[in-house]
Structures are given as structure tokens and as C-alpha cells.
Amino acid sequence: MRRIVIIVLSILLPGRVSAEGTKEAKAILLRPHNSEIVMDQKNSTDRFSVAGLCKLPALLTLCRAFDQGLIPLDTEMEVSKKASKVPGPTAFLEAGEQVRAGELIKAAVMISAGDAIWTLMENAFGSEEIFLQNIGIVLKDAGVDLTLETCLGTGTPFSCDDLYRLGELAIESKTFLQYAGLYMDSLSHQKGSMTELVNANRMIRSYGGCIGLLTGSSREDGYCGVFAAKRNEMTYLCCIIGSPTSEARFAEATQLLDNAFANYKLETPASAGKTLYPEWPVLYGDRKTVDLVPHENVVLLRSKADGALEQSDDLPKALLAPLDPDVAVGNATFTDAAGNTLAVVALYPSEIVRSNGYLDVIRRLIASYLE
């Protein structure tokens, strides 16, 4: 399988683009989804205690199990005495009651309910040790070099960069997004009572395009959050650690996201496997032309004030057979109106082109005869 790499370059973004205003949080990070561009940051690689956000790896591990069909939503799960006494945000589960897995994951993601997370862990994974091993796999997949001592991550410090990487996995999880995007719902108990669930991420209802993801707060750690918002096919992730107040946290996230959406655009001038140069001439081959394609996506984040992209090629007038789809034959270059190079991408034949040399013709004739 060909490896698809997303190239994100911009001559106008020398590392970061700052929104105006003060930064009261201990650390912040603003980046586009699936991108290496840092649009704004403060202490983004320093690790701090993040209150309830430390549960994010556990939540992602559970959501991945739901995504893969390993935990059916209608599975009845029994709440243990230990689960019912987990401190912190709670769904008010009682020891011994039976609750559907779908109700538990809803409470876990919406309000970070520790009793719901613990019940899912015990019933689906059997033990905290096994669950921690699975959390370790999720952290590794996210590229986060951390080892959690408890399944709820209590006391584990995270950086904004860590949270961004975990947020990237959350965006890819259908289960996580389904519940992270709910502002208000309820959990049904076995005896018929209901627990009201109110998402602490008020940006879900107040910020256009917000799709989640998770917040956390405590007196010691301040107000933290990982926020994702999507407009016009562009998705940004904003990570905030240690804001002094809830209002400051949401105000700063809003300001950062507003600046990004108002001033920048995403362009994709080349897509992996999509023809960039059709019917390029071929000499001495079993076909006269071949389409040329990149093996990578070229994704450019540019100012909305920028002019049109210019495209040029570094290719011979005609390609010489034989040609292999995994061997580059030239490059395409994308520049801005001032002639600055924004991206260069290699070009490949879309299919095999055999040589029409004398010996090749004889070999093909013999092969066709023997078939």
C-alpha cells in the first residue's frame, strides 16, 4: 500500500500566526486538523496537570472499542461497589444496578463520569491492568510518550501538544464525536430514574461549528479544554491548559478559532492518486500516453488575501518506457503570486507502461502463447 503523507506548507506562516489579545492560560496551542502548522502557541510542549482532561486517553480507548464493535451499545453492564464510589464527576450509578453500555459511554464522554468509565472498564476489559495496556496502545498510536499509572489518569501531566495528538484521535472516532457534541441529555437507570447530563463544554451551543471535544477544571489546575470546530471543510483544534476562569478559557478559545476562520483558507492543489497531468506522452512504450499522479496530498493553509496558486512542472517533453508506478518521473511545483515556492510534489505514472523494445515484444509474444 502506498504511504500517503500530508504536506502542509505556507510561506506566510513562519511557524505560527498569533491572534491578538492576552494569553492568560498556562499553555495554549492552535493547529489545523491533520497538520504540522502551529498557528498559535504558548508553552505548548510543557506538561501541566490538566484536571479532568487526564481522562481523555481512557475515553478514547473505550470509544475505540465501541467503534470497532467490541462493545455493543445494548450490552447490560453491572455497576460494582468500587465503580459507584469513584470520585469526581458522576452519573450517580448505584452498586448492583444494570446499565446499558450506550448509556454509560454517553455519560463518560459528556461529563467525564468516573463511575461510568470504571463500569465500562470492569465489564469490557476485566481489570484495570488490561485496560491500562490498551490505553498504552492508544497513547502510542497518538504519538504521546506517557505512561498512565491509573486508568483515569489521575495526576498525570499533559502538554498541549499531547492533548492535540489525542484530540486528533478523538476527531476520528465516530463514538466520541457522537457524544462529545451533545450539550444536554440524560442517563436512564434500571429503576426508572434519570440522571441529567450537561456537557461542561458550552462552546457546543455557543460557537458555530464546534464539534467538541472535552473540558476539565479544578481549583489547582485551572480551567482546561480541547476544542474542535469545523467550518467549510476546515477543522481546527484549540488546546488550553490552566486558564484562571471558565470564562477566560472559552473567551481565549473563541478568539483563537475566530482568527483562524476569518483569515485563513485551506487549499488542496494535489491529492494522492488523482491525476495532475493527464495523457503525458510516452516513447517506445506499449501505450502512447500515461496519466501522472502524486502519491501525496498537498494541503496549503494560506491567507484569504492571497492570490491564486501557480503550478509548474519539471518533466521531460516525453517519458521513455518502461515506466513503473512507484518510480517518480518528475515534480510539480506550486508557487504564490510573488513566485515563492509553497510546495513541491513528486509525480508518478498512474500505471505500468512496458517497453516496446524488440526483446520485450518477443518475450510478451512467447508469454501469451504459453498461457
C-alpha positions in Angstrom: 0.0 0.0 0.0 1.3 3.4 -0.9 2.0 5.7 2.0 0.0 8.9 1.9 1.7 11.9 3.6 0.0 15.2 4.1 2.3 18.1 3.3 1.3 21.3 4.9 3.4 24.3 4.0 2.9 28.0 3.8 5.5 30.7 3.1 3.3 33.1 5.0 3.3 31.1 8.2 6.9 31.2 9.6 6.0 28.8 12.5 2.9 30.5 13.9 0.2 33.0 13.4 -1.0 34.8 16.6 -4.4 36.1 17.4 -4.4 39.5 19.1 -5.1 39.6 22.8 -3.7 38.4 26.1 -3.0 34.8 26.9 -4.0 34.2 30.5 -3.7 30.4 30.3 -0.6 28.5 31.3 -0.4 26.9 27.9 -2.2 27.1 24.6 -2.0 25.5 21.1 -3.9 26.2 17.9 -3.4 23.9 14.9 -5.4 22.8 11.9 -6.6 19.2 12.0 -4.1 16.8 10.5 -1.4 19.4 10.1 2.1 20.3 11.3 1.4 24.1 11.3 1.4 25.8 14.7 -0.9 28.8 14.3 -0.5 30.0 17.8 1.1 28.6 21.0 2.3 29.3 24.5 4.3 26.7 26.4 2.7 24.1 24.2 5.3 21.3 24.9 5.5 21.9 28.7 3.4 19.4 30.8 1.0 20.5 33.4 -1.8 18.9 35.5 -5.0 19.2 33.4 -7.8 18.2 35.8 -10.4 16.1 34.1 -8.7 16.1 30.7 -6.4 13.4 32.1 -9.4 11.0 31.4 -9.1 11.6 27.7 -6.9 8.5 27.0 -9.3 6.3 28.8 -12.3 7.7 27.0 -10.5 7.2 23.6 -9.7 3.6 24.5 -13.4 3.0 25.3 -14.7 4.8 22.2 -12.3 2.8 20.0 -13.8 -0.4 21.4 -17.3 0.9 20.6 -16.1 2.0 17.1 -14.8 -1.5 16.4 -18.0 -3.2 17.6 -16.2 -4.8 20.5 -18.8 -3.3 22.9 -22.4 -3.4 21.6 -24.4 -0.4 22.8 -27.2 -2.5 24.2 -24.9 -4.7 26.4 -26.1 -4.7 30.0 -23.3 -3.9 32.5 -23.4 -4.3 36.2 -22.1 -1.4 38.4 -19.6 -2.6 41.1 -19.3 -1.1 44.5 -15.9 0.3 43.6 -17.3 1.9 40.4 -20.1 3.6 42.3 -17.6 5.3 44.6 -15.2 6.7 42.0 -14.7 10.4 42.9 -15.2 13.3 40.6 -17.9 13.9 38.0 -20.6 11.2 38.5 -23.6 9.7 36.7 -24.9 8.6 40.2 -24.7 4.9 39.4 -25.7 2.6 42.2 -23.8 -0.6 43.1 -25.5 -3.6 41.7 -27.7 -1.9 39.1 -27.6 -2.9 35.4 -27.0 -0.1 32.9 -26.7 -0.3 29.1 -23.2 0.3 27.6 -24.6 3.0 25.4 -25.9 5.0 28.4 -22.5 4.6 30.1 -20.4 5.8 27.3 -22.7 8.8 26.8 -22.2 9.8 30.4 -18.5 9.1 30.2 -17.9 11.4 27.2 -20.4 14.1 28.0 -19.5 14.7 31.6 -16.3 12.6 32.2 -18.3 10.5 34.7 -15.7 8.4 36.5 -18.3 5.8 37.7 -19.4 5.2 34.1 -15.8 4.9 32.9 -15.0 2.5 35.6 -18.1 0.3 35.0 -17.2 0.1 31.2 -13.6 -0.7 32.1 -14.5 -3.5 34.5 -17.1 -5.1 32.3 -15.4 -4.8 28.9 -11.7 -5.2 29.8 -11.9 -7.2 33.0 -9.3 -5.4 35.0 -7.5 -2.1 35.3 -4.2 -3.7 34.3 -5.6 -4.9 31.0 -7.3 -1.6 30.4 -4.1 0.3 31.1 -2.3 -1.9 28.5 -5.0 -0.9 25.9 -4.6 2.8 26.9 -0.9 2.4 26.3 -1.6 1.3 22.7 -3.9 4.4 22.2 -1.2 6.7 23.6 1.4 5.1 21.3 -0.9 5.4 18.3 -1.3 9.1 19.1 2.4 9.6 19.4 2.2 10.6 23.1 5.1 9.4 25.2 3.3 8.9 28.5 2.6 6.0 30.9 -0.6 6.3 32.9 -0.4 4.8 36.5 -4.2 4.7 36.8 -6.9 4.2 34.2 -8.4 7.6 34.9 -5.0 9.2 34.5 -5.3 10.9 37.9 -2.4 13.4 38.4 -0.8 12.7 35.1 0.6 15.9 33.5 -0.1 16.6 29.8 1.1 19.2 27.4 -1.0 21.0 24.8 0.9 19.0 22.2 -0.1 15.8 23.9 -3.8 17.0 24.0 -3.7 17.9 20.3 -2.5 14.5 19.3 -5.2 12.8 21.4 -7.7 15.3 20.0 -6.8 14.1 16.5 -7.8 10.5 17.5 -11.0 11.8 19.1 -12.0 13.5 15.8 -11.5 10.2 14.0 -13.8 8.4 16.5 -17.4 8.2 15.5 -18.4 7.3 19.0 -16.5 10.1 20.7 -17.9 12.8 18.4 -21.4 11.5 18.7 -21.5 12.1 22.5 -18.9 15.0 22.7 -21.3 17.0 20.5 -24.3 16.6 22.8 -24.9 19.5 25.2 -27.8 18.1 27.2 -29.1 14.6 27.6 -29.9 12.1 30.3 -28.9 8.6 31.6 -31.7 6.0 32.3 -31.3 4.0 35.4 -32.6 0.4 36.0 -35.2 1.6 38.5 -36.6 4.1 36.1 -34.9 7.3 37.4 -32.9 9.6 35.2 -29.6 11.5 35.7 -29.4 14.7 33.8 -26.2 15.1 31.8 -25.0 18.6 30.9 -21.8 19.0 28.9 -19.4 21.4 30.5 -18.2 22.5 27.0 -20.6 25.3 26.5 -19.0 26.1 23.1 -21.0 23.3 21.7 -24.1 25.5 21.7 -22.4 29.0 21.6 -19.8 28.6 18.9 -20.8 27.9 15.3 -19.2 24.7 14.0 -17.9 23.4 17.4 -17.9 19.6 17.4 -16.5 19.0 20.9 -14.2 17.8 22.4 -13.6 17.8 26.2 -13.1 20.1 29.2 -11.7 19.7 32.7 -11.2 22.0 35.7 -10.1 22.1 39.3 -9.0 24.7 41.8 -5.4 23.6 41.5 -5.1 23.1 37.7 -7.4 25.9 36.5 -9.7 25.6 33.5 -8.6 23.4 30.6 -10.1 22.2 27.4 -9.6 20.7 23.9 -11.9 22.3 21.4 -12.6 21.3 17.8 -14.5 23.4 15.3 -15.3 22.8 11.7 -16.4 25.3 9.0 -16.3 24.9 5.2 -14.3 21.7 5.3 -11.6 23.3 7.6 -11.2 21.9 11.1 -9.1 23.5 13.9 -8.1 22.1 17.3 -7.5 24.5 20.2 -5.9 23.3 23.4 -5.9 25.3 26.6 -4.4 24.5 29.9 -4.8 26.4 33.2 -7.0 29.4 32.4 -7.9 31.3 35.6 -11.6 31.1 35.0 -14.1 29.3 32.9 -15.0 32.5 31.0 -11.3 33.1 30.2 -10.9 29.6 28.9 -13.9 29.9 26.5 -13.0 33.5 25.5 -9.5 32.6 24.6 -10.6 29.5 22.6 -13.2 31.6 20.8 -10.7 34.3 19.9 -8.1 31.9 18.6 -10.7 30.0 16.4 -12.3 33.2 15.2 -8.9 34.5 14.0 -8.2 31.2 12.1 -11.6 31.0 10.4 -11.7 34.7 9.5 -8.2 35.0 8.0 -7.1 31.6 6.6 -8.2 29.1 4.0 -7.2 25.6 3.1 -6.3 24.7 -0.4 -5.6 21.2 -1.8 -3.9 21.6 -5.2 -2.9 18.0 -5.4 -4.4 14.8 -4.0 -2.8 11.3 -3.7 -3.8 9.2 -6.7 -5.7 11.9 -8.5 -4.4 12.8 -12.0 -2.5 16.1 -12.1 -1.2 15.8 -15.7 -3.4 13.7 -18.0 -2.1 11.8 -21.0 1.6 12.7 -20.8 3.4 11.5 -24.0 5.4 8.2 -23.8 8.0 7.0 -26.2 8.8 3.3 -27.0 6.0 2.0 -24.8 3.1 -0.3 -25.2 0.9 2.9 -24.9 1.4 6.4 -26.2 0.4 8.3 -23.1 0.0 7.9 -19.3 -1.6 10.0 -16.6 0.7 11.4 -13.9 -0.3 11.4 -10.3 1.2 12.4 -6.9 1.4 9.8 -4.1 0.9 12.5 -1.5 -1.7 15.1 -0.6 -0.6 18.7 -0.9 -2.5 20.8 1.6 -1.8 24.5 1.9 -3.0 26.8 4.7 -3.0 30.3 3.2 -4.2 33.8 4.0 -7.6 34.6 2.4 -5.9 37.7 0.9 -3.5 35.6 -1.1 -3.9 35.4 -4.9 -4.2 32.3 -7.0 -1.7 29.5 -6.9 0.7 29.0 -9.8 1.6 25.4 -10.9 4.6 24.4 -13.0 6.2 21.1 -13.8 9.7 19.7 -14.1 9.1 16.9 -16.6 10.6 15.8 -19.9 8.5 16.5 -23.1 8.0 12.8 -23.4 8.7 9.9 -21.0 10.7 6.9 -22.0 9.3 3.4 -21.4 9.4 1.2 -19.4 7.6 3.1 -16.5 6.9 2.0 -13.0 4.1 3.5 -10.9 6.4 3.5 -7.9 9.2 5.4 -9.6 8.9 9.2 -9.9 9.3 10.8 -13.3 9.3 14.4 -12.3 7.9 17.1 -10.0 5.1 19.6 -9.8 5.8 22.9 -8.1 3.2 25.3 -6.5 4.1 28.9 -6.1 2.3 32.1 -4.9 1.8 35.2 -7.0 5.2 36.5 -5.9 7.0 33.4 -7.1 7.6 31.9 -3.7 7.7 28.1 -3.7 5.0 26.7 -1.4 5.2 23.0 -2.1 6.9 20.5 -4.4 5.4 17.1 -5.1 6.8 14.1 -7.0 4.8 12.7 -9.9 4.4 9.1 -10.8 2.9 7.1 -13.8 -0.6 6.0 -12.9 0.0 2.5 -14.3 2.8 0.3 -15.6 4.0 1.1 -19.2 6.0 -1.7 -20.8 8.8 -1.1 -23.3 8.2 -1.9 -27.0 11.8 -2.9 -27.4 12.5 -5.9 -29.7 13.3 -8.3 -26.9 10.3 -7.2 -24.8 8.0 -7.8 -27.7 9.4 -11.3 -28.2 9.0 -12.1 -24.5 5.4 -10.9 -24.4 4.6 -12.9 -27.5 6.1 -16.1 -26.0 4.3 -15.5 -22.7 0.9 -15.0 -24.4 1.5 -18.2 -26.4 2.3 -20.3 -23.3 -0.7 -19.0 -21.4 
